[in-house]
């Protein structure tokens, strides 16, 4: 990355993330000044408390395998800002970003815009310049007033709803659901997998109001163990497929099967709209999909695993995934959280699932990070005997030093923490997914 681009991005990071008044006026104005690039491609729009990035990655990869020129807009990034904006899996060109940031700052509509307003405008402009046919767009926060909620999608999806970002989205499950259901558009199908009855009712009511077909994900998985090349492998089958009797695959690494099922339902909607998505492309795309930073080992230090779970619901999913994958719990956990997270609840889930693990608490370099002293106190109340370290890299090294060759260390609690672990130990997402 050039020095000029680094300086431009530092200025971008300096923009306020939130305004006193949340609305879409600034996004509309900025995109209008750019010629409304968001109307030059088709789109899939995905919201949710957890799993939305995974669903986006899965849908994009299958569409790419189907021959479409794809864009992918996600947040946050792990190591490099360009991860947020990808075309056919490859991140945005640094020289283009550098020039476009300069021109954006010169526009009257580009002044006093928030960080995410600028990010969204950059992504949609880049997709238009690169002649993307379909963009898969992850909601940044909430949905109703999120900057991405200016597109006209072919299908929307809501992956899950839980209490997170309550200072912005509301302090009840119904309020959070209403914000996320704000992406539902008139007549546009909405796919959702929402176990909580109260949240589901809010989404269904909004779909009725908008005249949008509501499509709950109900397909069931069955599992089997097969021998291939002399090794046992777990296979899963998604039953009652509308365009293939059964989808058979090894569970994609790092993806929860609920998210795979949601992605498949989104793709089924597009197929019913006469998009060209074959069963073979579906199979290839699901098997090739990657979503870095989610339940994977560090390639250079296989004892070190990481996952960006950052709220109680996500942490429960992580614990279940670990228990299904590994015979023993992690020997040690490195935990860093943001200030706005329910740390007590997250620690409770970890304590229940991994009671024998050492816990090393720390903080990330993010301005939103929870101080390690506060996290240490909450961990002690939960029943852990927490250790502390001055940063994620130091915490991971401390955790690794106390385990044998067969032990494992889990870094979790924040995608910022995962990114810092990648910087220290290797395993960054890379220029191409």
C-alpha positions, 0 to 999 in steps of 0.5 A, a space after each residue: 500500500 502506498 504512503 499516499 493511500 495510507 495517509 488518505 485512509 488514516 484521514 478516512 478513519 478519522 471521520 466520525 463513525 456515528 452522527 447525532 442524526 442517523 439517516 440516509 441523506 448523506 449517502 444519497 447525496 454522495 452517491 448522487 454526486 457520483 452518478 448513482 453507481 448503485 443502480 448500475 448493478 443487481 444486488 443481494 442485501 444481507 443483514 443479521 446479528 451474526 452470520 451475515 458475512 458468511 452468507 455473503 461470502 457463500 452467495 458471492 462464490 456460487 455466483 462467481 462459479 456460475 459465471 457472473 462478474 461479482 462484487 462483494 462489500 463487507 465489513 470490517 476488514 481484518 488486516 487491509 482496508 481493501 478486503 472490504 471491497 472485492 471484485 471476483 474475489 480480488 480486493 480493490 485496486 490501491 491506486 484507484 482508491 487513492 485517486 477516488 478518495 482525493 476526488 471524493 474529498 473535493 466534492 461538496 457532497 463529500 464533506 462531513 460524511 461519516 467513515 461508513 458513508 465514504 466506504 459505501 460510496 467507494 464500494 458502489 462506485 468501484 463496482 460500477 467502474 468494474 462493470 460488476 453484474 451483481 454485488 453481494 452487500 453486507 449491512 454494516 450496522 442494523 439495516 433500516 438506516 444503514 448506508 447500504 440500504 439504498 440499493 434495489 436488491 433482487 433478494 434480501 436476507 436476515 441471518 439472525 437477530 440477537 441483542 447487539 449494538 443495543 445503544 444504537 439499535 434498541 434494547 429489546 429483541 423486537 427493536 433490533 428486529 425492526 431495525 434489521 427488517 428495515 432492509 425488506 423492500 416492496 415485493 422483494 423476497 426476504 429469506 430469514 432463519 430466526 429461531 426467536 419467535 418475537 423477532 420472527 414475528 417482527 420480520 414477518 409483519 414487515 414482510 406483509 407490510 411491504 408485500 414481500 414474499 417471506 421465506 423462512 429457512 427450514 431445510 434440514 441437514 443429515 450427516 454421515 461419515 465417509 472414508 476417502 483416501 483412507 481417512 474418515 470425513 464428515 459429510 452433510 446433506 441438505 434435504 428437500 432441495 428444489 433444484 437438486 434432490 440432495 446437496 451433498 458436501 463436506 461442511 465448508 471450513 469455518 461456516 456454520 451449516 445454518 448459514 450454508 442453508 440460508 445462502 442456499 435458500 437465497 440462491 434458490 430465490 435467484 434461480 427462480 428469478 431465472 438466474 443461471 445457477 446450476 447444481 454443479 456451480 452451487 456445489 463448487 461454490 460452496 466447497 471453494 468458499 472462504 471467509 477468513 477469520 472465522 473458525 480457522 487455524 493459523 497457517 504458520 502456527 497450527 496450535 493457534 485458532 481464531 474466530 471473530 465471535 463477539 456476542 453471546 449468540 456467536 460465542 455459543 455457536 463457536 463453542 458448539 462448532 469447536 466441540 463438534 470439530 475437536 475432541 478436547 477444549 482449547 488449552 487456553 483462550 485469548 479474549 478481547 472485546 469491544 466496550 459495547 459488548 455484553 462481556 459478562 454473558 460472553 464470559 458465561 458462555 465460555 466458562 460453561 463450554 470451556 471450564 478447563 481452559 486458561 484465560 488470557 484477557 487483553 485489549 486490541 488497538 481499536 478505540 472501541 476496545 474494552 480495557 483489559 482491567 475491566 475484562 479481568 474483573 468480569 472474568 474473575 467473577 465468572 469463575 476464571 482465574 484470568 491472566 493479562 497481557 498488554 496486547 493480542 500478540 503478547 497474549 497469544 504468545 503467553 497462551 502458546 507458551 503454556 501448552 504442549 505440542 498437541 494443545 490449542 489456543 483460541 483467539 476470540 471476542 473481536 474481529 479486531 483481535 483476529 486481525 491483530 493475531 493475523 498480523 503477528 503470526 501470519 494468515 491474513 486474508 490475502 488479495 484474492 478469496 
